[in-house]
Amino acid sequence: MYPRLEINIEKLKTNLQIISNLLKKRNISLSMVTKAYCANPDIINELVKDKNLIDYLADSRIENLKGMNHIDIPKILLRLPMKSEVEDVIKYADISFNSEYETIEMLNEEAKKVNKVHKIVIMVDLGDLREGYFVEKDLFDNVKKIQDLHNISIIGVATNLTCYGAILPSEENLSKLVSIAEKLERDFHIDIKIISGGNSSSLFLINENRLPPKINNLRIGEAILLGRETAYGKKIEGAFEDVFRLVCEVIENKEKPSVPLGERGLDAFGNQPIFEDKGIMERVILGIGRQDIKIGSFYPVDDKIEIIGASSDHTIIDVTHCEIKYKIGDLIEFKINYEGLLSLCTSKYVSKIII
């Protein structure tokens, strides 16, 4: 069935091995982030065969952690828990990231019901302005209250960088995270086991020997999946960048003008597109659309193809200058970026095939 996302599992395993080895040499634990591919069980079951490579399975969606419940590796809920999912967090997450006392209090009450002690990591905002305590006093005031919750155990601190504000990890901001961890240990006698210094964008600091030594955990998704660090987009030595490949089917091939005819209003998404007049072109339509993937997040392997637009269910490409003459039913391959991978894996209309 097409469109389909092809996953080269051997290349993916190689990437995991490379990242795991890179971290283990520096005594950094690996939280393997599974959200981009929706914790696809076919992928997960292959990757966890060598459990020595992975220290934690991490995901933003409790539904995905639920699907991995049978795997004997500690699981982390990365996104701050919603009130509506507290019961499931206690049931399916060994550790959750938190920044709101009210939520932590609810986790404590739920953990008490089932006679559990739930582990939490406190999120610290170092300037990227997504989640986490921004004011240190607020953090320490809340930690003092959290210590009175007998079914909650603080085991670490973490930060998130680059995902929202594109603020890069640095020796300076990550040293601040280490300093906060040390204050928690000293002032509150908390055993801080995890100091999590971010995601795939922190890998460049390892290569430059600039990652503060006490950072002992990273949460890695994209670097494993696409073979590159995400601060500057540099390829990781030995890793594969083509683990995933999108394959689409041709459903129409006709010569048509390059500019639509008639009075123009708004398109299906409320925009008024602008077209360049290139004369008559050979236009191919593919059976995939913006409901599945955003224009700009996938790129033709055939570099003579130009993607010129899409609606919900159709993508239109210009094949005028291609050496290959595409026919109905032919398959066209595309490389994808991280954004494309997220949407393709989420779309139920795209088949996922391990090769």
N, C-alpha and C positions, 0 to 999 in steps of 0.2 A: 504493500500500500504506500502511496505517496500523497503528500510530501513526507519525507522521512529523515530523521536524524540518525546518522550512522556513528557509532561509538567504537573506536579501536581500543579494545580493553587492554591489550598488551602494551600499547603506548601509554595508556593511562596508568597502568601498574608501574611502568618504568619511571614516569614522572613522580609518582608517590614515593618510590624507592629513593630517588634523587633528593627530594625535599626532606624526607625522613632522615636520611643520612646526614644532610647538611645541618639539620637541627640537633640531632643526637650527638654529633661531634662537639657541640657547644653546650651540652646538657640542657637543651631546650625541649620541652615536651611539645608534641604536635596535636593540636585540636584540628581534626580534619573536618572542614565545613562541607556539608552535603546539600545545602539548600538550592544551589544553582540547578541541579538535576533532580530536584524534588525528592531526594533520597531514594531514587529509583532502586528497587530491591535487586534487580539483576546486576546493576553496577556495584552496589554496596556489598552484596554477597561475594563478589569477586575480590574487591579491595580489602576486605577484612580477613581473607584467608591467612595472611601473615599478620597476626595481631601484634607482633613486635614493632611494626612500623607505625602504629597509630596508638596514641595515648588516650584520646577522647574523640567521640563523635559529636559534632556540634552543628546545630541547626537553629534557624529563627522560628520555625513552625513546629508547634507541639504535635501536629498531625504527623509530621515526618519522624519525630522521635518515637511516637507510638508505633510506627511501622518498623522501627529498628529495635523494638523492645526485646526481641529474642537474642540479640547479639550481646555477648558478654564483654562489652567495653563501656566505660562510664560515658554518660550522655549529658551534654550541656545545652540548655536553652539559651540561645544568644540574645534574642529580642526580649526586652523587658516584659515580664508576664502581664497579661491582661487579667483584670478581676474575674472575668467570665471563664478563665481557663485555669484558675488556681488549683482546682481539684486534680486536673490532668497533669499539671506541672509537678505536683507532689508524687503522682503515680508514675510518670514516665521520664522525668528529668532527675538525674542524680545531683545536678548542679544547675542553678539559674543565675543569670546576670541581673542585678537589681540596682535601682537608684531612688526608689520611693519607699519611705518607711511604711506608709499605709498598706502597700502591696505586701511588703515583707511581713507585716503583722498578720495579714490574711493567710499568707503561706504558713506562718507559725501555727495558726489555729487549725488549718487543714492537716498539717503534719502531726499535730497533737492528737487528732481524731484517729489516726492510723498508727500512732506510736512510732513515728519516724523523727529523725533529726535531718532536716533539709539543709544542704550546703548551698551557700550563696557566695558570689563574687560581686564586690562593690564596683560599680562603673564610675570612672572619673573622666570628666570632660577637660581635655588639655587644649581646647581651642578650636576643635573641628565643629563644635556647636551642634552635635547630635545629642545622644543621651549621656547621662552621667552628672555627678556632682561637680559644679563649676566653682563653688566657694568652699574652701577647705573647712571652714568653721561649720558649715551645714553638714558636711560629711562626718566630722568628728562628733558633733552633737547627736546625729542620728545613730552612729555606731554605739555610742553610750547607751541609747535606748534599746538598740538591737540586742545588746548583751543580756538584757533582762528577758529576752524571748528564749525559752529553754529548748524549743524545738527548731531553732535556727542556729547554724554554725557558719560564721564568716571564715572562709578559707583563702580568700584572695582579693586582689584588686585588678582591674583591667581598664584599658582605654580603647577607644575606636578613633582611627584617623583616616583621612582621605575619602571616606565614603560619602560624606555630605559636603563639608567645606573644602575638601581637597587639601587639607593641611597635612604636610609631610611629617612622618615621624623623624625625630632627631635625637641626638645625644641629650640635648637640653630638655625637651619636653618629656622624654622617657625617663630621664634621671629624676624628674619631678615625681613621676609615678612611683619610682623606687623609694624616693624620700617619704612619700605618703605611706607606703607599705611599712617602712622602718618605724615611722611614728606610731602606726597602729600596733606593731609588735611591742614597742617600748612602752607606750602610754596605756595600752589596753590589754597587754599580755596575750595578744592574739597570735596564734601560729599561722603566719601567712605562707601558705604552700604554693600559691599561684600568683605570679606577677606577669600578667598577660599583656605584652607590648604591641598588640595590634594584629594586623592581617598580612596579606601578601605584599603590601607596600613597605613593610619593615624589613624585608629580606635584603634589600640593598645595603642596609647598615651592617648586616653580618658580613657580607662580602668586603666591605670597607673597614671591618674591625672597629665599628663605631657603635655597636649595640651595647648599651650598659650591661655589664656582666650579670647583674642580678635579675634581668629579664629572663624568665625561665619558661615562658609559654608563648606560642604564636598560634593564631587561628588562621589556617591556610585553606583556601578554596581555589581561587583563580589560578594561582601559580601551579597547582597540581593539574588543573584542568586544561590550561592553555599554555603552560610551559614558560611563563614569564612573570617577572615581578611587576608590581602595579604602580610603583611610585613614578617610574620613568618608562615602563613598558619594555624593558630590556629582556631579551631571551635568556633563560637559565641554561647554563652549559650542560649539554647532553640531553636536555628535555625536549619533548615534542610539542610543537605548536598546533599540530593538525590532528589532535585526538578526535575532534568532532567535525563532521562534514554534513551539510544540508544537501539533500538531493530532491529536486523538484521536477514535475512532469509538465511537458508542453501540452497545452490544450487548444491553442490557436496560433497560426502563423499567417499573417496577411500584410500586404503592403498598404500603408495608410499615411495620411498627412501627419506631420509632427505637431501641428497645432489644431486643437479641436475647433469645429466649425459652429458658428451661431453665437447668440448672445449668452454670455457666461454669468452664472450666479455663484453659489457656494457649492463646494464638493460635499461628499458624504460626511466629512468630518468638520464642516463649518468653515473651511478655508477657501480662499480664492487663489488657485495655483497660477503660476506664471510659466509659460512655455516658450522655448526657443524655436524659431522656425529653421528647421534643418531640411525642409523639403520632404519628399516622400521617403519613408523609411520602412524597412522590414521589421515589423513589430511582432514579438512573440508574447503570448500570455501564459503564465504559469499558474498552476492550481495551488496557490498559497497567497495569503494576504496579510493585511495589517492586524487582523485578529490573532495571527500567529507570530508575526515578527515585524519589527519596525524597520522601515527603509533606513539604510545607513548602518545597520548592524550585521549585514551579510554582504559578501563580496564574491563575484563570479570567479571561478578558477580560470575560465576562458577570459583573458584580459581584454578581448575585443568586444565583449558584451558590456552594455551600459544599462543599468537599472534606471528607468525613467519615471516610474510612479507605481502606485498601488492603491487599491480600494480594500474593503474588508476581506475579500476572498480571492482577489486577482492581483498578480504582480505583472507589470508590463515592462519588457526589456527590449532594447534596440539591438538587433543582431545583424544590422546592415553590413557591417565590416568584418563579420566572422568568416573564417575559412571553412568552418563546419556549416553545413546547411541543415538547420534543425527542422525536424518533421514532427507531426502530431505523435505523441507518445514517447518522444525522445526524453532523455533525462539530462538535466543540467545541474552541475555541482557548484556549491558555494562554500567558502570559508565563513566562519562566524566569529564575532567577538563575544565578550562576556554578557553584554546586554541581550544579544541575539540568543545566546544559550539559555538564559533565564526564561525568555518568552517562549521559545520552542519547547522547552521541557515542560512548561506550564500548560501549553496548548494540547488539549486532548485530540485535536485534529491532525497532529503530527506523530507518525509512528516513530518509535525509538527502537533501533536495531543494534545489537552488539555484534561486532564483526571481529 
